[in-house]
Amino acid sequence: MTSPSTEYALSLLASLADAGVRDVVLSPGSRSQALALAAAEFETAGRLSVHVRIDERSGGFLALGLAAETGVPSVVITTSGTAVANLHPAVLEAHHSGVPMIVVSADRPSEMRGIGSNQTTVQPGLFASAVGWVRDVEAPRSGPVDHEAVRTLAREAVAEALGGDSHGALGRSRGPVQLNVAFREPLSSGEQSLPAAHPAPVEVAPSVAPSALGVDVDPATLVVAGHAAGPEAEAAARALGAPLVAEVSSGARFGPHLVSSYRALLDDADFGGRVRRVVVFGHPTLSRQIPSLLTRGGVEVVVVRAAGAEAYDPGRSARVVEAVEVDRASSGVGSTDDAAHRTWVGRWVHTGRRLLEAEAESEDAADGPGADGTAEGSAGRTEAAEQAEFLRREVQLLRRPVTRRALAEALWRVSWPHDRLVLGASRLIRELDQIVPGKKIPVHANRGLAGIDGTIATATGIALASQRDDPAAGTTRVLVGDLTLLHDVGSMLLGLGETRPRLQVVVGNDGGGTIFDGLEVAATASPEAMTRVQFTPHEVDLSALAVAYGWQYVEAATRAELDQALVARYDGPVLIEVPLSR
C-alpha cells in the first residue's frame, strides 16, 4: 500500500515535470525520503534529471547553475532543519541575479512544531525577503490526494519562479520560491506508481511596453552593459550611435561600438567628462568608475531593469524602465551615421584600442629582452636571421611563467560560442574585464552578490545542462582563484552514478586572497595583520586534492603548458593549477 507521503510526492513531482521542470537536485535525508525516492523513479522513466549532492549548499548552487544555463526553474529538495538553511547563500544569489529556483523543503507536521522536536525549526519564510512566494503545505493524510490542487500549486510555483503568476501574466522579478511540505510517518513506501504525464509547460509572456529613447542631437550618450545585460545592450548602442562599455560577463562584449580599456577613458575629462546621458543594462559590478559616473551631477541616467530583485541605481535618481526602444524621429536626428555620432563613437573605440595595445606592449617589455640581452629588430640582419630571432623569442615567451594577464588572455582565446566560460569572484575576473577584446561567447558569473561561494557547483550545473541539451556543446571552463576553489571544494565530490561533466577548473594559485592587496588600508595597516586576516595564506596541495576527489590534475607553470592544458582532451573533469606570484 502506498503511503500518503509517497502519494503526495509522486503527484507533486509529476505536476512540476508537467509544468516544465527538468532538473531536480537533492541531498539525502529522512524527512524528504518520499520526494527523493519518487525523483529517482521519475529519472528512470526519463521524465526528470536527478542530481544528488551530500552537501545542501553545493546542491543549491548546482541548481542555480542548471537554471542559469537553461532559464528553466530547477527544483532543489532538502530534508528539515539546518539542511534548509544551507541553501541560503544560493537562494540569495538567485534572488539578486534573477535566476529561477524552486526550494522544496521537507518539514515536520504541525503537531511536531514548537515543542523542541529534533531537526525542527521555523522553515516557512526562513529566507525572508529573498523569496517572494512561500507556501506551507500541511502533511498529507490517508485518503486520495487532491491531484488537481497539487497541480495548481506546482504550476503556481513554476510561474512565480519565472516572475509571473499562475495565469501567465508577468508579475515580479524571476527568482527563488519556497514550497515547504510537511510529512507524517510513514514517511514513504516501497510501492510507487507514476502518474501519467500531461505536459503543459508554464509560459510567462512579458507584456512590457518599451520606453522611447531618443538619439541625442549633440552626441553625449554612453551605453553601459553590466552583468547579464544581454545582446540588447549592444543593439541599443548601435541604434543610439553611442559607445558601449561592456563588462566581461555582460553578454554584450562585442560589436563595432565596443570600448576597450574603458576605466581610463571614464576617468578622462575628454571622454567620461563629456558624457551627459548613460543608458544602463544589467548589473555593473567590476569598476568604481561606472558608479562614480552615474552619481555625477549633470548626467541623466536611464536604467533598464535587470533580471535581479533591485534596479541598479547608485545615485537613487535614475529613470528606471522595463525596456527601451530607440526613437530617432522624436529627437530630430535622422541617422546615427552623421559625422558627429561617428566621431563620438570613433574616438572612444579607437582610443580604447590604442590603450589596450599599449598596455600589452608594456607587459611584454616588462618581461625583458631575450636571454642574450639583445633587443628586437637589430639593424643589418638578413631576413632569415630576423625570422630565426622572431622564432627564438616566441619560444622564450612560451617558456615564461604565467602572469594574470597571460592567464586571462589564454582562457579568452581558447573559448568559443559552443563553450561556456564561468568566472569566479577574484582578481581574475577584473583582469579579464580590463584586457580581453570583444568576442561573442557565453560567459557566466555569480555577480548578484559577487560572493566566492558556490562557484564550482554553479559551473558544474552550467556544464551538465549545456552538454545535455546541446549535442555541439563544448567545454565549460571556470576560472577561479585559490580561495574561491577552496571555499567550494566540496562541490568537486561527484558521487557514484552522477554524470561527470566536461569541466576544466582553472585555478590561479597565488597562495591566498591577493585581491585585498588593493584595499586602501593595505598601505597603512600592519603587514602581518593584513596577511593573517585578509590575505589568509595556505599551503594546500591541490594535486592531492584532485586525486582525493577522483579528478584529473595538470600543473601549468609556463605559457606553453597552459595553452596545451586548455586544449587537451580529458576524460571527465580536470583541475588545472596555474602558479601565480603575489
Secondary structure, 3 states (H helix, E strand, C coil): CCCHHHHHHHHHHHHHHHCCCCEEEECCCCCCHHHHHHHHHHHHCCCCEEEECCCHHHHHHHHHHHHHHHCCCEEEEECCCHHHHCCHHHHHHHHHHCCCEEEEEEECCHHHCCCCCCCCCCCCCCCHHHCCCEEEECCCCCCCCCHHHHHHHHHHHHHHHCCECCCCEECCCCCEEEEEEECCCCCCCCCCCCCCCCCCCCCCECCCCCEEEECCCCCCEEEEECECCCHHHHHHHHHHCCCEEECCCCCCCCCCCECCCHHHHHHCCCCHHHCCEEEEECECCCCCHHHHHHCCCCCEEEEECCCCCCCCCCCCCCEEECCEEEECHHHCCCCCCCHHHHHHHHHHHHHHHHHHHHHHHHHHHHCCCCCCCCCCCCCCCCHHHHHHHHHHHHHHHHHCECCHHHHHHHHHHHCCCCCEEEECCCHHHHHHHHHCCCCCCCEEECCCCCCCCCHHHHHHHHHHHHHHHCCCCCCEEEEEEHHHHHHCHHHHCCCCCCCCCCEEEEEEECCCCHHHHHCHHHHCCCHHHHHHHHHCCCCCCHHHHHHHCCCEEEECCEHHHHHHHHHCCCCCCEEEEEECCC
